[in-house]
Amino acid sequence: MKRIGAEGGKGQGGQHLPFARAVEADGWLYVSGQTPMEGGEVINGGIVEQSHKTIQNLFAILKEAGYGAEHVVRCGVWLDDARDFQSFNKVFREYFGEHPPARACVQSSMVVDCKVEVDCVAYKAPAGK
């Protein structure tokens, strides 16, 4: 098992986050929920801007681990406001259009002051298998 970012990251206000950004096991990659943060702070903007930043953060972790959009098998999405569903879908399609994963999307209050959070599970066969 390989932990990516096991030292934890920085959350809002520079708070230390006590979890790995992702964990890889036997070809499976579990990416922790990503929010529209940059430098430990939520970016300004509406659902479109925040959705782009959230998915870009997710893709940065995928890339760091050697995975791409084509490897993502499932995403979980949390929206602060259900009325943002269609706008989020347009952004999501820009990143996953050719490789749409299975997905769940729910409305939920956020732990940080943002409009969206996304996590994912990806898979690629381990080398030699």
Contacts in CASP RR format, 6 or more apart in sequence:
PFRMAT RR
TARGET T0000
AUTHOR 0000-0000-0000
METHOD contacts of the structure
MODEL  1
MKRIGAEGGKGQGGQHLPFARAVEADGWLYVSGQTPMEGGEVINGGIVEQ
SHKTIQNLFAILKEAGYGAEHVVRCGVWLDDARDFQSFNKVFREYFGEHP
PARACVQSSMVVDCKVEVDCVAYKAPAGK
1 23 0 8 1.000
1 24 0 8 1.000
1 25 0 8 1.000
2 23 0 8 1.000
2 24 0 8 1.000
2 25 0 8 1.000
2 65 0 8 1.000
3 20 0 8 1.000
3 22 0 8 1.000
3 23 0 8 1.000
3 24 0 8 1.000
4 20 0 8 1.000
4 21 0 8 1.000
4 22 0 8 1.000
4 23 0 8 1.000
4 24 0 8 1.000
4 61 0 8 1.000
4 64 0 8 1.000
4 65 0 8 1.000
5 20 0 8 1.000
5 21 0 8 1.000
5 22 0 8 1.000
6 20 0 8 1.000
8 16 0 8 1.000
8 17 0 8 1.000
8 18 0 8 1.000
8 19 0 8 1.000
8 20 0 8 1.000
8 21 0 8 1.000
9 16 0 8 1.000
9 17 0 8 1.000
9 21 0 8 1.000
10 16 0 8 1.000
10 17 0 8 1.000
10 39 0 8 1.000
10 40 0 8 1.000
11 17 0 8 1.000
11 37 0 8 1.000
11 40 0 8 1.000
11 112 0 8 1.000
12 37 0 8 1.000
12 40 0 8 1.000
12 41 0 8 1.000
12 42 0 8 1.000
12 112 0 8 1.000
12 113 0 8 1.000
13 40 0 8 1.000
13 41 0 8 1.000
14 40 0 8 1.000
19 32 0 8 1.000
20 32 0 8 1.000
21 31 0 8 1.000
21 32 0 8 1.000
21 61 0 8 1.000
21 64 0 8 1.000
22 29 0 8 1.000
22 30 0 8 1.000
22 31 0 8 1.000
22 32 0 8 1.000
22 61 0 8 1.000
22 64 0 8 1.000
22 65 0 8 1.000
23 29 0 8 1.000
23 30 0 8 1.000
24 30 0 8 1.000
24 65 0 8 1.000
26 126 0 8 1.000
27 123 0 8 1.000
27 124 0 8 1.000
27 125 0 8 1.000
27 126 0 8 1.000
28 121 0 8 1.000
28 122 0 8 1.000
28 123 0 8 1.000
29 62 0 8 1.000
29 65 0 8 1.000
29 67 0 8 1.000
29 71 0 8 1.000
29 121 0 8 1.000
29 122 0 8 1.000
29 123 0 8 1.000
29 124 0 8 1.000
30 119 0 8 1.000
30 121 0 8 1.000
31 58 0 8 1.000
31 61 0 8 1.000
31 62 0 8 1.000
31 119 0 8 1.000
31 120 0 8 1.000
31 121 0 8 1.000
31 122 0 8 1.000
32 119 0 8 1.000
33 58 0 8 1.000
33 117 0 8 1.000
33 118 0 8 1.000
33 119 0 8 1.000
34 54 0 8 1.000
34 55 0 8 1.000
34 57 0 8 1.000
34 58 0 8 1.000
34 61 0 8 1.000
34 117 0 8 1.000
34 118 0 8 1.000
34 119 0 8 1.000
35 42 0 8 1.000
35 54 0 8 1.000
35 57 0 8 1.000
35 110 0 8 1.000
35 112 0 8 1.000
35 114 0 8 1.000
35 116 0 8 1.000
35 117 0 8 1.000
36 42 0 8 1.000
36 43 0 8 1.000
36 49 0 8 1.000
36 50 0 8 1.000
36 51 0 8 1.000
36 52 0 8 1.000
36 53 0 8 1.000
36 54 0 8 1.000
36 57 0 8 1.000
36 114 0 8 1.000
36 115 0 8 1.000
36 116 0 8 1.000
37 43 0 8 1.000
37 53 0 8 1.000
37 57 0 8 1.000
37 112 0 8 1.000
37 114 0 8 1.000
38 53 0 8 1.000
42 50 0 8 1.000
42 112 0 8 1.000
42 113 0 8 1.000
42 114 0 8 1.000
43 49 0 8 1.000
43 50 0 8 1.000
43 53 0 8 1.000
46 115 0 8 1.000
47 79 0 8 1.000
47 81 0 8 1.000
47 84 0 8 1.000
47 87 0 8 1.000
47 88 0 8 1.000
47 91 0 8 1.000
47 115 0 8 1.000
47 116 0 8 1.000
48 87 0 8 1.000
48 90 0 8 1.000
48 91 0 8 1.000
50 114 0 8 1.000
50 115 0 8 1.000
50 116 0 8 1.000
51 87 0 8 1.000
51 88 0 8 1.000
51 91 0 8 1.000
51 92 0 8 1.000
51 115 0 8 1.000
51 116 0 8 1.000
52 91 0 8 1.000
54 114 0 8 1.000
54 116 0 8 1.000
54 117 0 8 1.000
54 118 0 8 1.000
55 91 0 8 1.000
55 92 0 8 1.000
55 95 0 8 1.000
55 118 0 8 1.000
58 118 0 8 1.000
58 119 0 8 1.000
58 120 0 8 1.000
59 68 0 8 1.000
59 69 0 8 1.000
59 95 0 8 1.000
62 68 0 8 1.000
62 69 0 8 1.000
62 71 0 8 1.000
62 72 0 8 1.000
62 120 0 8 1.000
62 122 0 8 1.000
65 122 0 8 1.000
67 122 0 8 1.000
67 124 0 8 1.000
68 122 0 8 1.000
69 95 0 8 1.000
69 96 0 8 1.000
69 98 0 8 1.000
69 99 0 8 1.000
70 98 0 8 1.000
70 99 0 8 1.000
71 122 0 8 1.000
71 123 0 8 1.000
71 124 0 8 1.000
72 96 0 8 1.000
72 99 0 8 1.000
72 101 0 8 1.000
72 120 0 8 1.000
72 121 0 8 1.000
72 122 0 8 1.000
73 101 0 8 1.000
73 102 0 8 1.000
73 121 0 8 1.000
73 122 0 8 1.000
73 123 0 8 1.000
74 101 0 8 1.000
74 102 0 8 1.000
74 103 0 8 1.000
74 104 0 8 1.000
74 120 0 8 1.000
74 121 0 8 1.000
75 92 0 8 1.000
75 96 0 8 1.000
75 101 0 8 1.000
75 102 0 8 1.000
75 103 0 8 1.000
75 104 0 8 1.000
75 118 0 8 1.000
75 119 0 8 1.000
75 120 0 8 1.000
76 103 0 8 1.000
76 104 0 8 1.000
76 105 0 8 1.000
76 118 0 8 1.000
76 119 0 8 1.000
76 120 0 8 1.000
77 88 0 8 1.000
77 92 0 8 1.000
77 103 0 8 1.000
77 104 0 8 1.000
77 105 0 8 1.000
77 106 0 8 1.000
77 116 0 8 1.000
77 117 0 8 1.000
77 118 0 8 1.000
78 105 0 8 1.000
78 106 0 8 1.000
78 107 0 8 1.000
78 108 0 8 1.000
78 110 0 8 1.000
78 116 0 8 1.000
78 117 0 8 1.000
78 118 0 8 1.000
79 85 0 8 1.000
79 88 0 8 1.000
79 105 0 8 1.000
79 106 0 8 1.000
79 107 0 8 1.000
79 108 0 8 1.000
79 115 0 8 1.000
79 116 0 8 1.000
80 107 0 8 1.000
80 108 0 8 1.000
80 109 0 8 1.000
80 110 0 8 1.000
80 114 0 8 1.000
80 115 0 8 1.000
80 116 0 8 1.000
81 107 0 8 1.000
81 115 0 8 1.000
82 107 0 8 1.000
84 115 0 8 1.000
84 116 0 8 1.000
85 105 0 8 1.000
88 105 0 8 1.000
88 116 0 8 1.000
92 103 0 8 1.000
93 100 0 8 1.000
101 120 0 8 1.000
110 117 0 8 1.000
END
